[in-house]
């Protein structure tokens, strides 16, 4: 078979917009604002002690190891194929679990804007349709597919900007819904703890673009620059956007799903043509929810396909389009699993908010685990592969690398614990049991892949099964 020539479609601008699209989540605003004004402290504190170290580590790994597969390849190189497979499985299956949550959020906003009578069943159906549209977007080439996250990033910046400007005028006319003072933003270690993982969740994704490194024009140069620029944009908009929502809505009244539209209506509905403006911003938000799903699916499916090509996940994940070299097998499997989860959870919950938070917490545990592996891989390769050229290096030498890695791993482990254990409520058994079952399914998939690999050695041709 003739090798597919991979086009270099991703420049620095595309990488910045892709990263903004991946990390800057409009839905995170409501979840973090619900903490109260102490969320402003947590954005700044965790921004300094997690977000910045995470960006620095991702920049070094992305330019020093510009390998197809990204996080999977880094962990594989550091700890071997089986650990790489575990990381790739967790990364991929998290997206398959999380994508239904983001599309339920889409359905909740669509209900507010267009169809107030839409029940949970209608929202489930809409989520299924969006899932398969996202699958289709994953099997086109990145010179086409990249525009889904690119446009999503631009619209997110517009939405965040509108909320921030609206808050300034609203607060000037009506005062603050929540007091925002030095005393009020002091951290509250009571009820707010359960929402802190949502802030960490909203900070992850710098590594995602590296899953498509083979399609970058100059990863050694552009990865660090794109991370720096996107990181400044993301942290500034998250902090200001959360503050804006708190300026308008009492923290106890913020709805995790419908809080965005409530905020837009409060800021703009009374203006001339305010209804149209709210509608336009709401439609833009709907698109960003869709682009979130597509952006993460692109990274997750490419990482899983790379692992499968190495024989470390079942061969079905490695099926690619012959003409486009895109991960058809991984994308279709993700669509099937996401559809199943949507239908299953539709029978288990009573409201879109319950469904959103259940899926969010469940996927959160699986989502954070690969990043623990990524930081440990960074630390090990600093020691065992010290001679490799690193166009960008985390400052502080090996001691600096150890300190930053320790900080990030501590934050990640704490966030995983808080997804599983809610202060005042105890262990969230559906989240814990679901996470354990998902990890066990991953072990089964890895053993299956290893069995397939042993079988291929005995084939007369000695060639792997080719993609269709």
C-alpha positions in Angstrom: 0.0 0.0 0.0 1.3 3.5 -0.8 1.9 5.6 2.2 -0.4 8.5 2.7 1.4 11.8 2.4 0.5 13.8 5.5 0.0 17.5 4.7 1.4 20.1 7.2 -1.9 21.9 7.8 -1.3 23.4 11.3 0.5 26.7 11.7 1.0 28.7 14.9 -2.3 30.6 14.5 -4.2 27.3 14.1 -2.4 25.8 17.2 -3.3 28.8 19.3 -7.0 28.7 18.3 -7.1 24.9 18.7 -5.7 25.1 22.2 -8.1 28.0 23.1 -10.9 25.9 21.8 -9.8 22.8 23.8 -9.2 24.5 27.2 -11.5 27.6 27.2 -14.9 26.0 28.1 -17.9 28.3 28.3 -19.7 25.6 30.4 -16.9 25.8 33.0 -18.0 29.4 33.9 -21.2 28.4 35.6 -19.7 25.4 37.3 -16.9 27.5 38.9 -19.0 30.6 39.6 -21.4 28.3 41.6 -18.5 28.1 44.1 -19.1 31.7 45.0 -16.7 34.6 45.0 -13.9 32.4 46.4 -13.7 30.9 42.9 -11.8 34.1 41.9 -9.1 33.1 44.4 -9.0 29.6 43.1 -8.6 30.6 39.5 -5.7 32.8 40.4 -4.1 30.4 42.9 -4.5 27.3 40.8 -3.5 29.4 37.7 -0.1 30.1 39.4 0.5 26.7 41.0 -1.0 24.4 38.4 -1.9 26.1 35.1 1.5 27.8 34.6 3.5 24.7 35.5 1.3 22.5 33.3 1.8 24.9 30.3 5.6 24.9 30.8 5.8 21.1 31.0 3.5 20.7 27.9 5.7 23.2 26.0 8.9 21.3 26.7 7.4 17.9 25.9 5.6 19.2 22.7 8.8 20.6 21.2 11.3 18.1 22.4 9.1 15.1 21.5 7.0 16.1 18.5 5.7 12.6 18.0 2.4 11.5 16.5 0.1 10.5 19.5 1.1 13.2 21.9 0.6 12.2 25.5 0.4 8.5 24.6 3.8 8.7 22.9 5.4 10.5 25.8 4.2 8.0 28.4 5.1 5.0 26.1 8.6 6.3 25.6 9.1 6.8 29.4 7.4 3.7 30.8 6.8 1.3 28.0 4.0 0.3 25.7 1.6 -1.1 28.3 1.5 2.1 30.3 1.2 4.1 27.1 -1.8 2.0 26.3 -3.4 2.6 29.6 -2.9 6.3 29.2 -4.3 6.2 25.6 -7.3 4.2 26.7 -8.1 6.6 29.6 -7.7 9.6 27.3 -9.9 8.2 24.6 -12.7 6.8 26.8 -12.8 10.0 28.8 -13.7 11.9 25.7 -16.4 9.3 24.8 -17.9 9.8 28.3 -17.5 13.6 28.4 -18.8 14.3 25.0 -22.4 13.3 26.0 -22.1 15.7 28.9 -21.2 18.6 26.7 -23.9 17.8 24.2 -26.5 17.6 27.1 -25.3 21.1 27.9 -25.9 22.0 24.3 -29.5 20.6 24.5 -30.1 22.5 27.8 -29.2 25.8 26.2 -31.2 25.0 23.0 -34.2 24.2 25.2 -33.9 27.7 26.8 -33.6 29.4 23.5 -35.9 27.5 21.2 -37.9 24.7 22.8 -38.9 25.3 26.5 -41.0 22.1 26.5 -38.2 19.8 25.5 -37.8 17.0 28.0 -34.9 14.8 28.9 -35.8 12.4 26.0 -35.6 15.1 23.5 -32.3 16.3 24.9 -30.9 12.8 24.7 -32.0 12.5 21.1 -30.3 15.8 20.2 -27.2 14.7 22.0 -27.1 11.5 19.9 -27.4 13.5 16.6 -24.6 15.9 17.7 -22.4 12.9 18.6 -22.5 11.5 15.1 -22.0 14.9 13.5 -18.8 15.1 15.6 -17.7 11.7 14.4 -18.1 12.9 10.8 -16.0 16.0 11.6 -13.2 13.7 12.9 -12.8 11.7 9.7 -12.2 14.7 7.4 -8.6 16.0 7.0 -7.4 18.6 9.5 -7.2 21.3 6.8 -11.0 21.1 6.9 -11.6 19.8 10.4 -9.4 22.4 12.0 -11.9 25.1 11.2 -14.4 23.6 13.7 -12.2 24.4 16.7 -10.8 27.5 15.1 -14.2 29.1 14.7 -15.2 27.8 18.1 -12.2 29.5 19.7 -13.1 32.9 18.1 -16.7 32.6 19.2 -15.7 31.7 22.7 -13.5 34.9 22.9 -16.5 36.9 21.7 -18.9 35.3 24.3 -16.5 35.8 27.1 -15.9 39.4 26.0 -19.6 40.1 25.9 -20.2 38.7 29.4 -17.3 40.7 30.8 -18.5 44.0 29.2 -22.1 43.3 30.1 -21.1 42.7 33.7 -19.4 46.1 33.9 -22.5 48.0 32.8 -24.9 45.8 34.8 -22.9 46.2 38.0 -22.7 50.0 37.4 -26.5 50.2 37.2 -27.6 47.5 39.7 -24.7 46.9 42.0 -23.1 43.5 42.6 -25.2 40.4 43.1 -22.3 39.0 45.3 -19.9 41.2 47.2 -16.5 41.0 45.5 -14.0 42.1 48.1 -10.6 40.9 49.4 -12.4 39.3 52.3 -15.1 37.6 50.2 -12.7 36.0 47.8 -10.8 34.2 50.6 -11.0 30.5 50.0 -13.9 28.6 51.5 -12.9 25.0 52.3 -16.5 23.9 52.9 -18.9 23.4 50.1 -16.7 24.9 47.5 -14.3 22.0 47.6 -16.6 19.8 45.4 -16.3 22.4 42.6 -12.6 22.9 42.7 -12.0 19.9 40.4 -14.1 21.7 37.8 -11.5 24.5 37.7 -8.7 22.0 37.2 -10.8 20.2 34.6 -11.1 23.6 32.8 -7.4 24.1 32.8 -6.3 20.9 31.0 -5.6 20.5 27.3 -2.3 22.1 26.4 -1.0 18.7 25.3 -3.9 18.0 23.0 -2.5 19.7 19.9 0.6 17.5 20.1 -1.5 14.4 19.2 -1.5 15.9 15.6 2.2 16.8 15.6 2.8 15.1 12.2 0.5 17.8 10.7 2.3 20.7 12.2 4.6 22.9 10.1 7.2 23.6 12.7 6.4 22.0 16.1 9.7 22.8 17.7 9.1 26.5 17.2 5.3 26.8 17.3 4.3 24.6 20.2 5.9 26.7 23.0 4.7 30.0 21.4 1.2 28.8 20.9 1.0 27.5 24.5 2.3 30.8 25.9 -0.2 33.0 23.9 -3.2 30.7 24.4 -2.4 30.3 28.1 -2.5 34.1 28.7 -5.8 34.4 26.8 -7.4 31.4 28.6 -6.5 32.3 32.2 -7.5 36.0 31.8 -10.9 35.1 30.2 -11.7 32.4 32.8 -11.0 34.8 35.7 -12.8 37.8 34.3 -15.7 35.7 33.0 -16.3 34.0 36.3 -16.2 37.4 38.1 -18.7 38.7 35.6 -21.2 36.0 36.3 -20.8 36.5 40.0 -21.4 40.2 39.5 -24.9 39.5 38.0 -26.3 36.3 39.7 -26.3 35.3 43.4 -24.0 32.2 43.6 -26.8 30.1 45.1 -29.0 30.7 42.1 -26.5 29.7 39.4 -27.7 26.7 37.4 -24.9 24.5 36.1 -26.6 24.1 32.7 -28.7 27.1 32.2 -26.6 29.7 34.0 -25.1 31.0 30.7 -28.3 32.0 29.1 -29.6 33.5 32.4 -26.5 35.7 32.5 -26.9 36.8 28.9 -30.5 37.7 29.3 -29.8 39.7 32.5 -27.1 41.7 30.7 -28.6 42.3 27.3 -32.4 41.5 27.1 -33.4 45.0 28.1 -31.3 46.7 25.4 -32.7 47.7 21.9 -32.6 44.5 19.9 -31.4 42.8 23.1 -33.4 39.7 22.4 -31.6 39.2 19.1 -28.2 39.8 20.7 -29.0 37.1 23.4 -30.1 34.8 20.6 -27.0 35.4 18.6 -24.7 34.8 21.6 -26.7 31.8 22.6 -26.3 30.3 19.1 -22.6 31.1 19.3 -22.4 29.2 22.6 -24.2 26.3 21.1 -21.5 26.1 18.4 -18.7 26.3 21.0 -20.2 23.3 22.9 -20.1 21.3 19.6 -16.6 22.5 18.8 -15.5 21.4 22.3 -16.6 17.9 21.6 -14.9 17.9 18.1 -11.7 19.3 19.4 -11.2 16.7 22.2 -12.4 13.9 19.9 -9.7 14.8 17.4 -7.0 14.5 20.0 -8.4 11.5 21.7 -9.0 9.5 18.5 -5.6 10.3 17.1 -3.9 9.2 20.3 -5.9 5.9 20.3 -5.2 5.2 16.6 -1.5 5.7 17.2 -1.6 3.3 20.2 -3.5 0.7 18.0 -1.0 1.1 15.2 1.7 0.2 17.7 -0.3 -2.9 18.7 -1.1 -1.6 22.1 -4.9 -1.2 21.6 -7.2 -3.4 19.6 -6.7 -3.2 15.8 -10.2 -1.7 15.3 -8.9 1.6 16.7 -6.2 1.7 14.0 -8.7 1.6 11.1 -8.0 4.7 9.0 -9.3 6.3 5.9 -7.0 5.3 3.0 -7.4 8.7 1.3 -7.4 11.0 4.3 -5.4 9.1 6.9 -7.9 10.0 9.6 -8.9 7.7 12.5 -12.2 6.2 11.3 -12.2 3.2 13.6 -11.5 5.2 16.8 -14.1 7.9 15.8 -16.9 5.4 15.1 -16.2 3.5 18.3 -16.4 6.8 20.2 -19.7 7.6 18.6 -21.1 4.2 19.6 -20.0 4.4 23.2 -21.2 8.0 23.5 -24.6 7.1 22.2 -24.8 4.1 24.6 -23.9 6.4 27.6 -26.5 9.0 26.6 -29.3 6.4 26.4 -28.2 4.7 29.6 -28.0 7.9 31.6 -31.3 9.0 30.2 -33.0 6.2 32.2 -31.1 7.1 35.4 -31.6 10.8 35.9 -34.5 13.3 36.1 -33.0 16.5 34.9 -30.4 17.8 32.5 -28.4 19.3 35.4 -28.3 15.9 37.1 -27.2 14.3 33.9 -24.5 16.9 33.2 -22.9 16.7 36.6 -23.1 12.9 36.7 -21.3 12.6 33.4 -18.9 15.4 34.2 -17.8 13.8 37.5 -17.5 10.3 36.1 -15.4 11.5 33.1 -13.4 13.7 35.4 -11.8 10.9 37.2 -10.8 9.1 34.0 -9.7 12.4 32.4 -7.2 13.4 35.2 -5.4 10.0 35.4 -3.4 10.4 32.1 -2.0 13.7 33.2 -0.4 12.1 36.3 1.3 9.8 33.9 2.3 12.7 31.6 4.0 14.6 34.4 5.9 11.5 35.7 7.0 10.8 32.1 8.3 14.4 31.8 10.3 13.9 35.0 11.8 10.6 34.0 12.8 11.7 30.5 14.5 14.7 31.9 16.8 12.3 33.7 17.1 9.4 31.2 17.1 11.4 28.0 19.0 14.4 29.2 21.0 14.8 26.0 18.0 15.4 23.7 17.7 18.8 22.2 15.0 20.8 23.9 14.2 24.1 22.1 12.2 25.1 25.1 13.1 24.0 28.7 11.2 24.4 31.9 13.4 26.8 33.9 15.2 25.7 37.1 17.0 22.6 35.9 16.1 19.2 37.2 15.1 20.7 40.6 12.7 23.0 39.0 11.2 20.1 37.0 10.8 18.1 40.2 9.1 20.9 42.1 6.7 21.7 39.2 5.9 18.0 38.7 5.2 17.5 42.4 2.9 20.5 42.5 0.9 19.3 39.5 0.6 15.7 40.6 -0.5 16.7 44.0 -3.2 18.9 42.6 -4.4 16.2 40.2 -4.6 13.5 42.9 -6.5 15.9 45.1 -8.9 16.7 42.3 -9.5 13.0 41.6 -10.3 12.4 45.3 -12.8 15.3 45.3 -14.6 13.9 42.2 -15.0 10.6 44.1 -15.6 12.0 47.6 -17.9 15.0 48.1 -17.4 16.8 51.5 -20.5 16.5 53.5 -22.0 13.7 51.3 -19.3 11.0 51.3 -18.2 8.7 48.6 -19.9 9.1 45.2 -20.4 5.4 44.5 -21.6 5.7 40.9 -18.6 7.7 40.0 -16.2 5.4 41.8 -17.7 2.1 40.5 -18.0 3.5 37.0 -14.4 4.6 37.0 -13.2 1.2 38.2 -15.2 -0.6 35.6 -13.9 1.7 32.8 -10.3 1.1 33.9 -10.9 -2.7 33.9 -12.4 -2.5 30.4 -9.2 -0.8 29.4 -7.1 -3.6 30.8 -9.3 -6.1 28.8 -8.8 -4.0 25.6 -5.0 -4.0 26.1 -4.9 -7.8 26.7 -6.9 -8.2 23.5 -4.5 -6.1 21.6 -1.6 -8.1 22.9 -3.3 -11.3 21.8 -3.9 -9.8 18.4 -0.2 -8.9 18.2 0.9 -12.4 19.0 -1.4 -13.7 16.4 0.0 -11.4 13.7 3.5 -12.7 14.2 2.3 -16.1 13.0 0.8 -14.7 9.8 2.6 -15.7 6.6 2.9 -12.2 5.4 4.0 -10.8 8.7 2.1 -7.6 7.8 -0.5 -5.9 10.1 -4.1 -5.7 9.1 -4.5 -2.7 6.9 -7.0 0.1 7.3 -9.9 0.6 5.0 
